[in-house]
């Protein structure tokens, strides 16, 4: 069953949906590892510090931009999203509701058979992951992905044929060049997180007004 292993991940083949559900129960929610499941293939990955740094900072930037733009949102972190009919499940680095936030406001439990998927998901260091996340997100129905890798932040939008196409513009923040976010983070990284968050707010205001 074990086909590939590294210090930070393990890849398993021929995992049934019930086995996937059992593994989720066994490893629990209070853990650092993340999982992704695609039609019988399961990856369990333990993020490295650099991964977590950009996950946290870009996630904070999304929240700060929403506050500046006075947009209602919900942030659900690395919630486990799964849809048995599509044999797809994963835990994003972070995920957000914006357009559909009124539909899930105040909820503590989610079922993709009746609830909309998150409007935006964040993935960090996608080239370090053995399992391609794009088809999983597509079958779950997440309309927008932000993927940070090797210093670049790219936007991908879900198409009618269940594929993702890179886009210059975000559906959530259509007036902002969100690709510039890593530049702001890296420019002020040595000054700490409070400075980064303040500069992102300033950047969002200035970009919005241009």
N, C-alpha and C positions, 0 to 999 in steps of 0.2 A: 504493500500500500504506500509506503514511503518512497518517493521518487527523487526528492532533492532536498538537501538541507544545508543551511549556512548558520553562522553564528547568530544572525538576526532574523531568520525566517525558516519556515518548514513548509514544504508543498506536498500535499497528499492527493492521491488519485482514487477514483472509484468510491467516493463517499456519498452515501445515499442522503436524501433530505432528512430522514429521521436521525441518521448518524450526525449530520450537521447540527441539528437541534440539540442532540444529546451532548455534543462537544461544547456548545454554547453554555449549556447548564453546568457542565463539569468545570470549565475554566472560569465561569462566573463573570460578573460585571466589574469587580474591583481588581483590575489588572492593567498592565501597560501594553499588552499585545493587542493587535488588531487583526480582524479576520475578513476574508473575502471568499465567496463561494460562487462558482460558475459551473452549473450543470455537471456536478460530480467531482469537480476539482476544488480543493480547499487550501487556501494559504493562510498561515498564521505568522504574523510578522511583529517583531519587537522594534519600535522606532529608536533611532539614535538621537543624541542630544541636539544635533544640528537640525534634524527633522522637527523635533518638538519646538525648537526656538522659532522657526518660521511658521509652524502651525499656530502657535500662540500669538505671535505678532501679527500675522495676516488676519487671523480671526479677530483680534482686537481692533485692527484697522477697519474691518467690515462693520463692526459695532459702532465705532467712532464716526464713520462716514454716515451711517444710518441716523445717529443722533444729530449730527450737523444738518442733515437734510430733513430732519423731523419725520422719519419714516418708521412706522411700527414694524417690529420684527420679532422673531423668536429664534434663539440659538440653541441647538440640541446636541452640539459636540459630536462625539463618536457613537451616537446611537446606532444600534444594530437594526438595519433595514433589510427586510426579506420578503420575498413573494414566491411562495411555493409553486404556483402555477407557471411561473417563469423560471423556476430552478435558479434563482438569483438571490444573493444576499451579500451585504458588506457593511463595513463600518467606516464612514468617511473620516478624514482628519477633523473636519467640522462641517456642519450643515445648518442652513438657515431657511426660515420661512419669511417671505416678504409679501408677494402677491397673494398668497393663500393664508397669510397669517390670521385674518379674521375667522377663517374656517376652523382653525385648530386652537384658537386662543384659550388659554387656561387648561388645555388637555395635559394629562400626565401619561396616557397610554395611547398607542397608535397602531392602526391596522391598515396596511396598504390596500386591503381589499375594499375599504370604504373611505379611508382618509387620503388626501392628496400627498404625494411625496414632497420632500423639501424642494424649494424653488432654486436653491443654490447649494452646491457641495464643493468643498475644498479638498484637494489632493496635493500632498507634498512629496517631492522626489519620486515621481512616477516611474522613472527609469530604473530605480532600485527595486521595484516590485516585480516578482516573477509573473504574476497573474495580471493580465490586461483588465483594468477596471472599466474601461469604456463600455463594453457590451453589457456588463452587469448594471451599470447606471442606466443604460438605455432601456433595459427590460424593466427596471424599477420605475423609470419614467421621470428621472430628474432632468428638468429642462436646461439647466445651466451648470457647467463645471468650471472651476478655476483651478488650474494646474500649475504649481510652482515647481520648477526644476532648473538647476544649474543657473540660478540668478534671474530667471525669466518667469513671468507670470502670464499664462495664456488663458484665453477665454474660449470655451467650446459650447456650442448650442446644439440641442437635440433636434434632429431633423425628422421628417415624417417617416423615413425608411429605417428609423431606429439606429441611426449613426450620428456621430457628432462631427460638426464642422467648426473649424476655428473661426472666430469672429473678432473684429476690431472693437466691437461695442458690447457692453453688458446689458442684459435685459433688466437687471436689478438697478444698476446705476448707468443709464444710457448716456448721460451727459459728462461722465468722468472717464479719463484715460486710466483705468485701473491697472494697466500694465506698468504704470510708473510707481506703484506702491513699493515694490522691492527696492527701488532706488532710494526712496525716502527712508526705509528701514535701515539700509546699509549705510547711508550717509550719516545717520545719527546713532548707529549701533553702539558706539563707544560712550555715548552720553546717557544710555539707559532707557528703560521702557517708558517712563513718564514723558521724557523728551520726545521719543518717537511718536507717542500718542498725540501729544500737543502739535507736533509738526504735521501729522496726518490730518488733523482737524483743520489746521491752517491751509494745507494743500487742498483739501476738499472744498473749503470756502472759496479760495482763489480760483480753482478750476471751475467750480460751479458758476462763478460770476463772469468768467471769460466768454 
